[in-house]
């Protein structure tokens, strides 16, 4: 039993101003707006401009979350950045973000779980807060996927965008609110190659790797689609059962924004109305670890989350990784 509650005391998000529309992509690859919308639900995505990096986005989102929580940067004891597009191999993006924010000598580290990254980081941050080790933890999901997307590959370049979202987790004496439940899973078996970014110790950067185009993300869309639909349904059912939630008492699902058809299919199988899911993939595409905190911040600002509401998060990504979380506001 946790000694403390871990509530979400503030949220924030940041999107680059530059828009990449489906019509823009049609100038680069053989595609069109109707084809992309029908298969993904995406109409446009945000892309960083020159000078913008993962740190740029993460810092802006983190600052907004801290301000929303009514805190000063010096109040933050730990910064966790979930990302698969870090600023560099090392130092960690989190260390650079903490410095930019003025968090003093707070701890900081990156967490890599691809599109599930924010869920994994949320679990991690909540554990630090519930244990009493830190009073306030800043959890950020930030990505610049445009840096690793092959804009000659029609199957993948239409899907991804850049952005960052953040939450502040704060210690509370009320263990009936905040982070209530969640599970994390992974499988590095045969399906681990369904989504890959190869450069690393197995595939060092070399002229041969670059000639093969392996510096870019690789995606097996059909396999990912089947995996995501089944896990979405499974994770929602698990969250509702464990927390004794019904269609009426579940206020909102904030899913990883992977594909409109995947979300529609899973919601239909769960017999849940679409208004129970917050979706913004049409405007931002798949922003990986940033997608859930961006959507959460938008939903909160739009008044779709009220005090006492139970909100469920679900995500799935490369690894393979998948997980859920239930938070009561």
MARSE-320577 format. One record per residue: x, y, z of N, C-alpha, C, CB in turn; residue in three letters. Coordinates in steps of 0.05 Angstrom, whole numbers, plus 5000, padded with zeros to 4 digits. Glycine has a CB too. Example, Ala and Ser with C-alpha at 12.3 -4.5 7.8 and 13.67 -1.06 7.14 Angstrom:
BEGIN
526448865156524649105156526449345156522649115181ALA;525749555142527349795143525850015157528249885114SER;
***
This chain:
BEGIN
501749765000500050005000501850255000498150005025UNK;501150434983502750674980502450855005501950834956UNK;504650985013504551165036503251425029507351205047UNK;503451495003502351754994500751714968504651964990UNK;499051904962497851914936499652064917495052044937UNK;499352014890500852154870498852274850502951964855UNK;498252534854496252664837497552804814494552854853UNK;496052844792496953014770496153304777495752924742UNK;498053464785497453734795497653944773499353804817UNK;498853864750499054054728499653914702501154264733UNK;498654014679499153904653500054134634496753764641UNK;501554054614502454254594503154114568504854414604UNK;503054264546503854154520504954374503501454014506UNK;506354284482507554474463507854334436510354574473UNK;506854474415507054374388508454584371504154314376UNK;510254484353511454674334509354814317513554534316UNK;510055054308508155204291507955094263508955494290UNK;510054984253510054894225508154654221512954814216UNK;506454674201504554464195505454324169501754584191UNK;505154054170505653894146503053754139507953684151UNK;501653844119499053734112499353494093497353954098UNK;497053364089497053134071497753224042494352994071UNK;496753464035497353564008500353624005495753824003UNK;501653704027504553744027505953484021505553874053UNK;505053274035506353004031505852894003505252814052UNK;503552963992502952873964505052983944500152963956UNK;506453183952508553293934511153133937509053583940UNK;511352973958513752823964513552533956514452843993UNK;511152413960510752123955508052093940510851953981UNK;507651853930505151793915502851753935505551543897UNK;501551963942499351943961497452183957500351933991UNK;495252183972493452413971491952443997491552393946UNK;490652664001489252724026487152514032487952994025UNK;485552434012483352244017484451974026481652213992UNK;486551884013487751624019488851624048490051564000UNK;490151834056491251844083489051864104493152084086UNK;487152034100484952074120483451814123483052294111UNK;482851674101481251434102482651214118480651334074UNK;485251194115486850974128487851044156489050904111UNK;488151304162489351374188487751574204492051484183UNK;486151744191484751964205486452214207483951864232UNK;488852204196490652434199490252634176493652334200UNK;490052884182489853094162492353264160487453274168UNK;493753304183496253454184497753374209495653764184UNK;500253454210501953404233503753644236503553134230UNK;504853674260506753894265509653794263506254024294UNK;511353964252514053884246515954114256514553834216UNK;518154044270519954244280521254404257522054114297UNK;521854654263523254824244526254824252522155104244UNK;527854944236530754964242531055094270532255134221UNK;532854964286533355074313531654954334532955364313UNK;529454814327527754674346528654384349524754694338UNK;528854294374529754024380527953894401532654014389UNK;528453654408526953524429527053674455527953234434UNK;529353784462529653954486527854204484532554034491UNK;527854324461526154564457523254514464526454674428UNK;522254294453519454224457518854134485518554004437UNK;520653964496520253864523520354084544522353654529UNK;522154274540522454494559519954664560524954664553UNK;518854724536516454894535514054754548515854964506UNK;513754494542511454344554511854324584511254064541UNK;514354264593514854234621514354494636517654144626UNK;515154724625514654984638511655034641515955204621UNK;510154964621507255014623505954834645505954954596UNK;506954584647505854404667506554504695506954124663UNK;508954594699509854694725508154944733512854774725UNK;507755124714506055354719503155284725506155544695UNK;502155084711499354994716499054874744498554794695UNK;501254754754501254634780501554844802503454424782UNK;502155084795502655304814505255274829500355304834UNK;507255154816509855104828511955274815510454804826UNK;514355274827516755394816518455164806518255574836UNK;520155204785521954994776523554874798523755094754UNK;524355034818525954934840524554734857526955164857UNK;521854714855520254524870520454244859517354614871UNK;521354214834521453954821523853794830521553984790UNK;523353554840525553394850526753204830524653234873UNK;525153144809526052944789524753014763525452654798UNK;526252994741525253024714525652774698526653274700UNK;523452664687523652424670522652494643521952184682UNK;524252444622523352494595523152234580525452684581UNK;520652174571520151934555520552014526517351814560UNK;522351884511522851964484524351734469524452224482UNK;523751704443525451534427527051694407523651324412UNK;526851964409528452144393529752344411526652294372UNK;531652244428532952424448534652634434534652254467UNK;535452834450537053054439539652934428537653254461UNK;540752744441543152604432543452344449545752784436UNK;545452184442545751934457546151984487548151774446UNK;547952164493548252264520549652534518549852074539UNK;549252714537547652684562544752654556548152924581UNK;543252584577540352534573538952794567539252404598UNK;536752774553535053004547534053124573532652914529UNK;533352954592532253044618534153234632531552814636UNK;536753174632538753344645538753624632541553214644UNK;538653624606538653884591536054044596539053834562UNK;533853894597531254034602531154144630528953834598UNK;532053984650532054084678533754334680533253864697UNK;535954344666537654584667536154824654540354534653UNK;534954774631533554994617531255094634532554884590UNK;529954924649527655004665528555144691525954764672UNK;531055104699531955214725531155044748530855494728UNK;531254784745530454594766532654544786529454334754UNK;534754704785536954664804538454404798535954664832UNK;538954244819540453994816538553754818542653974837UNK;536153784808534153564809535253334793531453654798UNK;534353094800535152854785533852864757534252604799UNK;535052734738533852734711534852494695534552984697UNK;533052364682533852144664531752104642534251884680UNK;532651984620530851914598529851634601532251954571UNK;527551584589526251314590525451254561523851304609UNK;526251014552525750934524523850694524528350864510UNK;521350744516519350534511517650604487517650484536UNK;518850764469517550844444514850964449517250604424UNK;512750884435510051004438508750954465508250904416UNK;509750754480508750704507510350864528508950414513UNK;512251034519514051164537512751324559515851334522UNK;510651474552509451644573508151474595507351824561UNK;506851254587505651074607507750964626504050844593UNK;509950874614512150764630513350974649514450644612UNK;513651224638514751444654512751524676515451674637UNK;510151514670508151584690508251384714505351584677UNK;508451134708508650934729511150984746508850644717UNK;513351044732515951094746515751334764518251124726UNK;514851554753514551804769512651774792513652024751UNK;510451634788508551594810509751424832505951464799UNK;511351234825512651064845514551224863514150834832UNK;516051414851517751584866516151764885519451764848UNK;513851864876512252044892510851884915510152184875UNK;509751654908508251494927510051384949506851264914UNK;512651344942514551244962515351454982516951124948UNK;514951714975515751934991518552044985515751845020UNK;519751934964522452024957522452304946523751824937UNK;520452374929520152634918517352744922520952644888UNK;517053004927514453124929513253194902514553374947UNK;514953264884514053344857515853234836513853654854UNK;514753094816516252974794515053074768516252664795UNK;516753174750515953264724516353034704517453514715UNK;514152944691514252734671513552854644512252494678UNK;515352824625515052934598515152724577517153154593UNK;513352734557513652574533514252774510511052414527UNK;516552734497517352924476518652774453519353134488UNK;517952854428518952724405519452914382517152504396UNK;521552874367521953004341522352774320524553194341UNK;520052644315520152404297520852484268517452264298UNK;520352734261521052824234524052784229520253114230UNK;525652764250528552734246529252444238530052804272UNK;527452254243528051974237526151844218528151814263UNK;524352014205522451914186523651934158519852074188UNK;523251724142524151714114521851834097524851424105UNK;522252074087520152204072519952114043520552504073UNK;521251884037520751744012519151494016523451683998UNK;518551424041517051184048514151254054518451034072UNK;512451204034509651274038508351144061508051204012UNK;509150894068507850744089508250874117508850464089UNK;510451014121511051114147511051414149513751014156UNK;511851554128512151844131509451994135513551964106UNK;507251864128504651994131503751994160502551864114UNK;504951834177503851774204504851964226504551494211UNK;507352064224508552164248508952474248511252044251UNK;508852584273509252864277510852914302506553004279UNK;511453164307513153244330511453394351515353434320UNK;512353384376510853524397511853424424507853484394UNK;510753554445511453484472509053534491513853634482UNK;508753364511506753404531507953334558504253234526UNK;506853444580508053404606505953404628510153624612UNK;506653274650504953284674506853314698503153034677UNK;505853444719507153454745505653264763507253744757UNK;507153074774506052884794506752994822507052594790UNK;504853034839505353144865504252964888504053424868UNK;505652984910504952814933502352914945507152824954UNK;500652724953498052794965497452604988495752784944UNK;496052705008495252525030492752355023494652695055UNK;491552425001489152274992489852064972487052474980UNK;489951814981490751584964488451494946491851354981UNK;486151614949483851544932483751704906481251574947UNK;485651894904485852054880488652024868485252354886UNK;488852124843491452104830491851834817493752154849UNK;494251734816494951484803493851254820498051454799UNK;491951104808490650884823491550604815487650904819UNK;492150574789492650294779493950304752490050134779UNK;495450104746496450074719498249834716497950324711UNK;498749744692500549524686502249584662498849264681UNK;504649464662506549504641507349234630509049664650UNK;507749214603508448964591510549014569505948824579UNK;512048794562513848814539514348534528516548944547UNK;515048524503515748274489517848344468513148144477UNK;520248264473522448314454522948084436524948384469UNK;520847914431521147684414520947744384519047484421UNK;519847554369519847574340518547834329518447344328UNK;516547944344515148184334516748434340512448194347UNK;519048414353520548654360521448814336522848584378UNK;521448684313522348834289520048964274523748634270UNK;517648964286515349094273515749394272512749034288UNK;517149504292517849794292520649814302515849954310UNK;522449924285525249944292526550204283526749704280UNK;528450284300530350494292533050374297529950774308UNK;534450294276536750104279539350204291537349994253UNK;540150454285542850534294543350484324543350824288UNK;545550354331546150284358548450084358543750164373UNK;548849934380551149754382550849514363551349654410UNK;548449434356548149214337548549314308545349084340UNK;547649554303547849674277549249954279545049704263UNK;551949954283553350214285552950374260556350164291UNK;553050634263552750814240555150774222552551114249UNK;554650724197556750664177555750754150557550364177UNK;557550774130556750844103554750634092559150854085UNK;555050384100553350164090550550204102554449894098UNK;550350274128547750304141546250544128548050354171UNK;547650754123546350994111545550934082548251234112UNK;547250784067546550724039544050554038548950564026UNK;543550394058541150224059538750374070541649974076UNK;539150624079536950784090536150694118534550764072UNK;537950554132537250444158537650644181538850194163UNK;538350894174538451094194535551194201540151334186UNK;533651104185530851194189529150974202529651264162UNK;527051054214525150874226523950674205522851024240UNK;523650424214522350224197519850124211524349984191UNK;517750084195515150014206513749804189513350264208UNK;512749594202511049394189508149454197511849104197UNK;506849614180504249724188502049514194503249894166UNK;501849304178499749104181500048964208499848904159UNK;502448884215502948744240502348934264505848644242UNK;503149184262502649374283499649424287504149644277UNK;498249434265495349484267493949264283494149504238UNK;494549014276493248794290493948784320494048524277UNK;496448834325497448844353496049064369500448874354UNK;495849304357494749534372491749494377495249784356UNK;490249394358487349364362486849174386486049254337UNK;488248944386487748744407488648854434489248484401UNK;490948994436491949094461490249324472494849184459UNK;489249494454487549714463485149604478486549884438UNK;483749414466481349294478482149164505480049094459UNK;484249004505485048854528485749044551487548684522UNK;487249254546488149444567485849604579490149634555UNK;483849684562481549824572479849644590479849934549UNK;479449394581477849204597479149154624477448934582UNK;481749124624483249074648482949314667486249024642UNK;483349554657483149794674480349824687483850044658UNK;478349784670475549814680474949594701473549794657UNK;475849354696475349134715476749184742476148864703UNK;479349244741480849274765479949514782483849314758UNK;478949724769478149964784475049984786479150214770UNK;473749764778470749744780469349984767469949724810UNK;470350034742469150254727467050144707471350414712UNK;464950294703462850234684462950444662460150214698UNK;461150394642460950594620460250874632458850504600UNK;458750874653457851124665460051254683455351084681UNK;461551094698463451204716466151254704463751024740UNK;466651134680469051204665468651464650469850974645UNK;470151664658469751934647470951954619470852144665UNK;473451864616474851904590477151704587475952194589UNK;477551634562479951474555481751664539479151214538UNK;484251674547486251834532488251634520487652054550UNK;487751554496489551344484491951464470487951174465UNK;493951294466496051364447494851414420498251144446UNK;495551634407494251714382495751564359494352024378UNK;494951324354496451154335495051144308496650874346UNK;492351124307490951104282487951124289491650834267UNK;486551294275483651324281482151064277482451534262UNK;482750904258481350654253481850454276482250524227UNK;484250454287484850284310483150364334487850294317UNK;483050624339481450714362478450654357481851024366UNK;477450704333474650654327473950364331473950744299UNK;475750184321475249894322475149804351477449744307UNK;477049894367477149804395474749904411479749894408UNK;474050154407471750274421469150124414471450574415UNK;468950044388466649894380466449624393466649864350UNK;468749484395468749224408468149244438471449094404UNK;468949474450468349514478465549624483470449714490UNK;464149684462461449794463461450054479459449594476UNK;463450224474463750484487463250694466466450514501UNK;461850914473461451124454464051274448459351324465UNK;464351364423466751494415467351744432466651564386UNK;465351874442465852124458467252054484463252264464UNK;467551794491469051724515472051714510468051444525UNK;472851744484475651744477476452024467476351524456UNK;478652134477479552394467481552334445480852564490UNK;480852444421482552394397483252654384480952214378UNK;485852684379486752924364488752854342488153124383UNK;488752594334490652504314490352644287490252204310UNK;487852744282487452884256489153134254484452964254UNK;489853254276491453504275494453464280490453694296UNK;495253244293498053214301499352954292498253224330UNK;497852764281498952504274499852354299501352544256UNK;501552164295502652004317505152134327503251704307UNK;505052234352507352364364508652184385506552634376UNK;508251924383509551724400509151794430512551714393UNK;511351814445511151854474509752114481513851844487UNK;509552304463508352554469505352554465509552774451UNK;504252354452501452364444499452374467500752134426UNK;499852204488497952194510498152454526498551954528UNK;500452554534500452804550499453044534503152854560UNK;499953054508498753274492495753254493499753264463UNK;494653014488491752984488490553034515490952704479UNK;491952954537491053004564490853304570492852864584UNK;492853444562492853734567490653874552495553864559UNK;490153794527487953904511485253844524488153804483UNK;484953594532482453514544481853664570482453204550UNK;483953704586483653854611482854144605486153844628UNK;484254274586483654554580480954584567485854654561UNK;479954374554477254384541475054324561477154184518UNK;475754274586473654214607472553934605471454414604UNK;473953754592472953474590473753304613473953354564UNK;475353414631476153264655475553434680479253194655UNK;473853334697472953474721473953344746469853494721UNK;473953484769474853364794473153114800474553564817UNK;474552904808473252654814473052464791470552704824UNK;473652554766473452384742475652174742473652554717UNK;474851934733476751714728477551724698475551444735UNK;480151744693481151754665483051514661482652024660UNK;482751384639484451154632486351224609482650904625UNK;488851154613490851184592491650914581493451344602UNK;492050884555492950634543494950704521490650464532UNK;496950534518498950574497500250314489501150774507UNK;501450304465502750074455504850174436500749874441UNK;507150044435509350144418511449934413510450384430UNK;513650034401515949864395517049744420518150024380UNK;518049504416519249354439518949054437517949454464UNK;516548954434514049104436513449184465511648934426UNK;512149414469511349504495508449584495513149744504UNK;507149544518504349634521503749664551502349444507UNK;501749834557501149884585498650064588503450004599UNK;497650074613495350244619495850384646492750074619UNK;494150574651494150714677491450834682496350934677UNK;490650844707488050964715488751184734486150754727UNK;487751424728488251664745485551784752490051864731UNK;485151854778482851994786483552284792481551864811UNK;482152464780482852754782481352884806482252904756UNK;
***
